[in-house]
C-alpha cells in the first residue's frame, strides 16, 4: 500500500501523543455547520469496520495548508452526544487525484494515497465519527465502526453503509442518477470514495444517530456492526439478544438478509425502526483496497451480467420484505397521523395511550404496510394502523407491527422513517417526542432480555 514517507513519520508521532480513552471531556464540538462543509476537504477509511487494535488507513484530500483529525465516539455522555478519544497532530494537506470513472458502470472511485492511519488499540468499541479539520476552515466526517468480537446477549445496532453508498453522489453518480439522469446512474459504487451526504457520514446523522443516542441513553449497552460485517462474517450475530436496523436501511446483500433471518430462527429479536427495509438486493465485490469494498446494484436483471443473482428488488426474486420485517414497502411520499390501535401492548406501557390515540409528524416520507403472513416472521399483531395519503391523493395505510416466530424471537417494525428522523428529535411536539422515546426504550429494554415472545406472547383478538 502506497504511503508518503514524511506523513507516516508525522502520523506515528501523532499516535504517540494519543490521549487515553475517556481523557477528553464529552463535547458537542463534534458537530459540523453547513458553511464549514466542502467537498474539497473529504476522506474515507479502509477498512471502515475493525476490531480494537486493527489499523485504519485514512485517505484524505484538502486543497492547501494543513489538517488534523479527531475521533469522536458517538453516544450519550451526561447530556451530550459524543466523547473525544483521539487526536492527530497537524498534517500537510494533499490535493488528491481526480476521480476515476468506469465508462461502463459509471462507478466513481478515488485512487488516492493514504496520508495517515490510526491504531485503534485504545479505542473502546463503538461507532465513531472521525472529523477532519482543515486549516482553511473546512470540515468533514469519516464514519468508523470499532466492533466487539463477541456479541452474545447484546443489542446490536447495524450501520447501513450500503444504503449510504447507494445515495452517494460525491463527484460522480449515485445509484439513482448521473449527469444525464437515471440512464447513467452508477451500477457499481465504491467505499473507496468520500460520502456526499451527512457532511461525509452518509445516512448516519439523520437515520441512525437519534436512535443510537436513545439506545445508549436507555441503559442498554449496544454493540455496533456494519451491514457488510453481517454479510461477510458468518455467525457474527450468534447469540445476540437483538438486531437493530435504523430509519433507512434499503440496500442489503442476500448474505446479510440470510444471516439476519437465521439469527431470528435461533432466538435473536429483530427491531426495525424505519421503513423500506431490504428493498434492493446488492452484491459485494473487491476494490484495490480490499475485499467487499464495492457494491454492485444494476437495478435491472437484463443489464446485470450476473443472471443467477441479479441485483433487483428482493420481492422480484421471490424474497419479499415480509419474510424479514413482516411488512411490505408501501409508498413515497406519505403523510398522515400515527394512530394507536392496540394500546394494551407491552410496547406502549407507560405511555398513557388508549386505542385511537394519535401523534403527528412521525409518518413518512416512506412508509410500510402489513404484508401477508410469513412463516419466517410468525403470527403478528398490528399495534398501530394509520391512514395515509400516498403521493398526491392515493389513500392507503401504514402499520406498526409485532410478530413472534416459532423460536419466540420477536420482530418489531415501526413502518415509518420519521420514527427516527423526527420522533427521536426535537422537531416534533413534546408530547410526540415523549411517546416515541418511551416506546423505543420499551422495545430496546425488553428485547435485550431475550426472545420477546417468551415474555410477551401475542394477545388474543
C-alpha positions in Angstrom: 0.0 0.0 0.0 1.4 3.4 -1.0 2.5 6.0 1.5 4.0 9.4 1.8 7.1 8.8 3.9 7.0 12.2 5.7 3.3 11.8 6.5 3.9 8.3 8.0 6.5 9.7 10.3 4.2 12.6 11.4 1.4 10.1 11.9 3.5 7.9 14.2 4.3 11.0 16.2 0.6 11.8 16.4 -0.2 8.4 17.7 2.5 8.7 20.4 0.5 11.7 21.6 -2.8 9.9 21.6 -4.9 10.6 24.7 -6.1 7.7 26.8 -9.7 6.6 26.3 -12.1 8.9 28.2 -9.4 11.5 28.8 -11.2 14.2 26.9 -14.4 15.6 28.1 -17.7 14.8 26.4 -18.4 17.6 23.9 -20.7 19.0 21.3 -17.7 20.1 19.2 -18.2 17.1 17.0 -20.9 18.9 15.0 -20.3 20.4 11.6 -22.0 23.6 10.4 -23.2 23.7 6.8 -20.9 26.7 6.0 -17.9 24.7 7.1 -18.5 21.7 4.9 -16.9 21.5 1.5 -16.4 18.5 -0.9 -12.8 19.7 -1.5 -12.0 18.6 2.1 -13.1 15.0 2.4 -11.9 11.5 3.1 -12.7 7.8 3.6 -11.3 4.9 5.7 -10.1 1.5 4.9 -11.4 -0.7 6.4 -14.5 1.1 7.8 -15.2 -1.6 10.5 -12.4 -3.0 12.7 -11.7 -4.8 15.9 -9.8 -2.9 18.6 -6.1 -3.0 17.7 -6.6 -3.0 14.0 -5.1 -0.2 11.9 -7.3 2.1 9.9 -5.8 3.8 6.9 -7.3 7.3 6.1 -7.4 8.8 2.6 -7.9 12.5 2.9 -7.9 15.3 0.4 -7.7 19.0 1.1 -6.5 21.8 -1.3 -3.8 23.5 0.8 -2.5 24.2 4.2 -2.8 21.5 6.9 -5.4 19.3 8.5 -5.9 17.2 11.6 -8.3 14.5 12.7 -10.3 14.0 15.9 -12.1 10.7 16.7 -15.5 11.1 18.4 -17.3 8.1 19.9 -21.0 8.8 19.4 -23.4 8.0 22.3 -24.8 9.7 25.3 -22.5 11.3 27.9 -24.1 13.4 30.6 -26.4 15.1 28.1 -24.1 15.4 25.1 -23.7 13.1 22.2 -20.0 12.5 21.7 -16.8 11.7 23.5 -13.4 12.7 22.0 -11.0 9.8 22.1 -8.1 10.6 19.8 -6.4 13.5 18.0 -3.7 13.6 15.3 -1.2 16.3 15.0 -1.3 18.8 12.1 -0.5 17.1 8.8 0.1 18.7 5.4 -2.8 18.8 3.0 -2.6 16.7 -0.1 -4.7 17.6 -3.2 -5.6 14.0 -4.1 -6.1 12.8 -7.7 -9.3 13.3 -9.6 -11.9 10.5 -9.6 -11.6 7.5 -11.9 -14.9 6.8 -13.6 -15.7 3.5 -15.2 -17.3 4.2 -18.6 -19.4 1.0 -18.5 -20.7 1.0 -14.9 -20.3 4.7 -14.1 -18.5 3.8 -10.9 -16.6 6.7 -9.4 -13.6 5.7 -7.3 -10.9 7.6 -5.6 -7.5 6.2 -6.5 -5.8 8.0 -3.6 -2.7 7.8 -1.4 -3.2 7.0 2.3 -1.8 10.0 4.1 -2.4 9.0 7.7 -3.5 6.0 9.8 -5.0 5.2 13.2 -4.0 2.5 15.7 -7.3 1.6 17.4 -5.7 -0.3 20.3 -7.1 2.1 22.8 -10.4 2.7 21.2 -13.3 1.2 23.1 -15.8 -0.5 20.8 -18.5 1.8 19.4 -19.5 3.9 16.4 -17.1 6.8 15.7 -17.1 9.9 13.5 -13.6 10.9 12.5 -13.8 14.6 12.0 -11.4 16.3 9.5 -10.4 19.9 10.4 -8.6 21.7 7.5 -6.7 24.9 8.2 -8.9 26.7 5.6 -11.9 26.2 7.9 -13.5 23.2 6.1 -14.6 20.1 8.0 -15.9 16.7 7.1 -16.7 13.3 8.6 -15.5 9.8 8.1 -17.6 7.0 9.7 -15.9 4.1 11.5 -17.2 1.1 13.5 -15.0 -0.4 16.2 -16.8 -3.7 16.9 -16.7 -6.3 19.5 -15.6 -9.9 18.9 -18.4 -11.5 20.9 -21.9 -10.2 20.5 -23.6 -12.8 22.8 -26.6 -11.3 24.6 -26.0 -7.9 23.1 -28.3 -5.5 21.4 -26.6 -5.0 18.1 -27.0 -1.8 16.0 -26.3 -2.3 12.3 -24.9 0.8 10.5 -26.4 0.9 6.9 -23.3 1.5 4.9 -24.7 0.0 1.7 -27.6 2.4 1.7 -25.2 5.3 2.2 -23.3 4.1 -0.8 -26.4 3.9 -3.0 -27.2 7.6 -2.4 -23.6 8.8 -2.6 -23.0 11.3 -5.3 -19.6 12.7 -4.2 -18.0 13.9 -7.5 -19.9 11.3 -9.5 -23.0 9.3 -10.0 -25.2 7.7 -7.3 -27.3 4.6 -7.8 -30.2 6.9 -8.7 -28.7 9.3 -11.2 -25.7 10.6 -13.1 -25.2 13.7 -15.1 -27.9 12.7 -17.6 -30.3 11.2 -15.1 -31.2 7.5 -14.5 -29.6 6.2 -17.6 -26.0 7.0 -16.4 -26.6 6.1 -12.8 -23.8 4.1 -11.1 -24.2 0.4 -11.4 -21.3 -0.2 -9.1 -20.4 2.0 -6.1 -17.2 2.1 -4.0 -16.3 2.5 -0.4 -13.0 4.0 -1.8 -14.7 7.4 -2.1 -15.9 10.0 0.4 -19.6 10.3 1.1 -21.6 13.3 0.0 -24.4 13.1 2.5 -24.4 13.9 6.2 -21.2 16.0 5.9 -19.4 12.8 5.0 -21.2 10.5 7.4 -23.7 9.2 4.8 -27.1 8.3 6.1 -25.9 8.2 9.7 -26.8 11.7 11.0 -30.4 11.6 10.0 -31.4 7.9 10.1 -29.2 6.4 12.8 -27.8 9.0 15.2 -31.0 9.8 17.1 -31.6 6.1 17.6 -28.0 5.4 18.7 -28.3 8.2 21.3 -31.6 7.0 22.5 -30.3 3.4 22.8 -27.3 4.4 24.9 -29.4 6.8 27.0 -31.9 4.0 27.7 -29.4 1.9 29.7 -29.0 -0.7 27.1 -25.3 -1.2 26.3 -25.4 -1.6 22.5 -22.7 -3.2 20.2 -22.1 -2.0 16.7 -21.5 -3.6 13.3 -21.9 -2.6 9.7 -24.3 -4.4 7.3 -21.2 -5.6 5.5 -19.9 -7.2 8.7 -23.2 -9.1 9.0 -23.0 -10.3 5.4 -19.4 -11.4 5.4 -18.8 -12.8 8.9 -20.8 -16.0 9.3 -22.3 -16.3 12.7 -21.4 -12.8 13.8 -25.0 -12.4 15.3 -24.8 -15.8 17.0 -26.4 -15.4 20.5 -27.2 -11.7 20.1 -30.3 -10.6 22.0 -31.5 -8.2 19.4 -30.6 -6.9 15.9 -31.4 -3.2 15.3 -32.0 -1.5 12.0 -32.3 2.3 11.8 -34.5 4.6 9.8 -33.4 3.9 6.3 -31.8 0.5 5.6 -32.9 -0.1 2.0 -29.9 -1.9 0.3 -29.0 -5.4 1.5 -26.9 -8.3 0.1 -28.6 -11.7 0.0 -26.0 -12.9 2.5 -26.9 -10.2 5.0 -30.6 -10.9 4.7 -30.0 -14.7 5.2 -27.8 -14.1 8.3 -30.4 -11.9 10.0 -33.2 -14.3 9.3 -31.1 -17.1 10.6 -30.3 -15.2 13.8 -34.0 -14.8 14.4 -34.5 -18.5 13.9 -32.2 -19.0 16.8 -33.8 -16.5 19.1 -32.5 -13.1 18.2 -35.1 -10.4 18.2 -35.3 -8.2 15.1 -36.1 -4.5 15.6 -36.8 -2.3 12.5 -37.1 1.4 13.4 -37.7 2.6 9.9 -39.4 1.7 6.6 -38.4 0.4 3.1 -36.1 -2.2 4.6 -34.1 -4.6 2.5 -35.8 -3.5 -0.8 -32.9 -3.7 -3.2 -30.6 -6.8 -3.5 -27.0 -6.0 -4.0 -23.7 -7.9 -4.4 -20.3 -7.2 -2.8 -17.1 -7.3 -4.7 -13.4 -6.3 -4.1 -11.7 -3.0 -4.8 -7.9 -2.3 -5.0 -8.1 -1.7 -1.2 -9.6 -5.0 -0.2 -12.5 -7.4 -0.2 -16.1 -6.2 -0.2 -15.2 -2.6 -0.9 -17.6 -2.3 -3.9 -21.4 -2.7 -4.1 -23.0 -3.9 -7.4 -26.6 -2.6 -8.0 -27.8 -2.7 -11.6 -31.5 -2.5 -10.7 -32.2 -4.5 -13.8 -31.9 -8.2 -14.5 -31.4 -7.5 -18.2 -28.4 -5.2 -17.5 -26.8 -7.3 -14.8 -24.1 -9.6 -16.1 -24.8 -12.0 -13.2 -28.0 -13.7 -14.1 -28.0 -16.1 -11.2 -28.0 -13.3 -8.5 -29.3 -10.3 -10.3 -29.3 -7.0 -8.4 -33.0 -6.4 -8.4 -35.7 -5.9 -5.8 -35.9 -8.8 -3.3 -39.6 -9.1 -3.9 -39.0 -9.7 -7.6 -36.6 -12.5 -6.7 -39.4 -14.2 -4.6 -37.9 -13.0 -1.4 -40.4 -10.4 -0.2 -39.7 -8.0 2.6 -42.4 -9.8 4.6 -40.1 -12.7 5.4 -37.8 -10.2 7.1 -39.9 -7.4 8.6 -43.5 -8.7 8.4 -44.2 -5.6 6.2 -44.1 -4.5 2.6 -42.8 -1.2 1.4 -45.8 0.9 0.6 -45.2 4.4 -0.8 -43.4 7.8 -1.1 -44.2 10.5 -0.2 -46.7 9.6 2.5 -48.4 11.8 5.0 -50.9 11.1 7.8 -51.3 10.9 11.6 -49.9 7.9 13.6 -52.8 6.1 15.2 -52.5 3.5 18.0 -54.9 0.5 17.7 -53.7 -1.9 20.3 -52.8 0.2 23.3 -52.6 -2.7 25.8 -49.4 -4.0 24.2 -46.3 -4.1 26.3 -44.7 -1.9 23.7 -46.9 1.1 24.8 -46.5 0.5 28.5 -46.1 3.8 30.5 -47.2 6.0 27.6 -50.7 6.6 28.7 -52.2 5.9 25.3 -55.6 4.3 24.5 -56.9 2.8 21.4 -57.2 5.7 18.9 -54.5 7.9 20.4 -52.9 9.9 17.7 -49.5 11.5 17.2 -48.5 14.0 14.4 -45.4 14.3 12.3 -43.9 10.8 12.6 -45.4 9.3 9.4 -43.4 9.4 6.1 -41.8 10.2 3.9 -41.7 6.5 3.2 -44.0 4.0 5.0 -44.7 0.3 5.1 -47.9 -1.7 5.4 -48.6 -5.1 6.8 -47.8 -8.0 4.5 -49.4 -11.4 4.1 -48.4 -13.8 6.9 -44.9 -15.3 6.6 -43.8 -18.5 8.3 -40.4 -16.8 8.9 -41.8 -13.9 11.0 -44.7 -15.9 12.5 -48.1 -14.6 13.6 -48.3 -10.9 14.3 -50.3 -8.1 15.8 -51.0 -4.7 14.3 -50.3 -2.2 17.1 -50.9 0.9 15.1 -52.9 1.4 11.8 -52.7 4.9 10.3 -54.4 6.3 7.3 -52.0 7.9 4.9 -52.1 9.8 1.6 -49.5 8.5 -0.8 -48.3 10.9 -3.4 -50.9 13.5 -4.4 -54.2 11.8 -3.4 -53.9 8.0 -3.1 -55.4 6.7 0.1 -53.5 3.9 1.9 -52.4 2.7 5.3 -49.2 2.5 7.3 -48.7 -0.1 10.0 -46.7 -0.7 13.2 -46.4 -4.5 13.9 -45.2 -7.0 16.4 -44.6 -10.6 15.3 -43.4 -13.7 17.2 -41.6 -16.6 15.4 -41.7 -20.2 16.3 -38.5 -19.8 18.4 -40.1 -17.0 20.4 -38.0 -14.3 18.8 -39.9 -11.1 18.2 -40.0 -8.9 15.1 -40.9 -5.2 15.7 -41.4 -2.9 12.7 -42.5 0.7 13.2 -43.2 1.1 9.4 -42.1 4.8 9.1 -38.8 6.5 8.5 -39.8 9.6 10.6 -39.9 7.5 13.8 -36.1 8.1 14.0 -35.6 11.3 11.9 -38.3 13.3 13.7 -39.8 11.2 16.5 -36.5 11.0 18.4 -35.5 14.6 17.8 -36.8 18.0 18.9 -38.6 18.6 15.5 -41.9 17.2 16.8 -44.2 18.3 19.6 -43.0 17.4 23.1 -45.9 15.0 23.5 -44.9 13.1 20.4 -41.2 13.1 21.4 -42.1 11.7 24.8 -44.2 8.9 23.2 -41.6 7.9 20.7 -38.8 7.9 23.2 -40.8 5.8 25.7 -41.9 3.2 23.1 -38.4 3.0 21.7 -37.0 2.4 25.2 -39.6 -0.2 26.0 -38.7 -2.1 22.9 -35.0 -2.0 23.5 -35.1 -2.9 27.2 -37.5 -5.8 26.6 -35.6 -7.1 23.6 -32.3 -7.0 25.5 -33.6 -9.7 27.9 -34.1 -12.4 25.3 -36.8 -13.7 22.9 -39.7 -11.2 23.2 -42.3 -13.8 22.5 -41.4 -15.9 25.6 -42.3 -13.0 27.9 -44.8 -11.3 25.6 -46.9 -13.8 23.7 -49.4 -12.4 21.2 -52.6 -11.4 22.8 -56.0 -12.8 21.8 -58.0 -10.7 19.3 
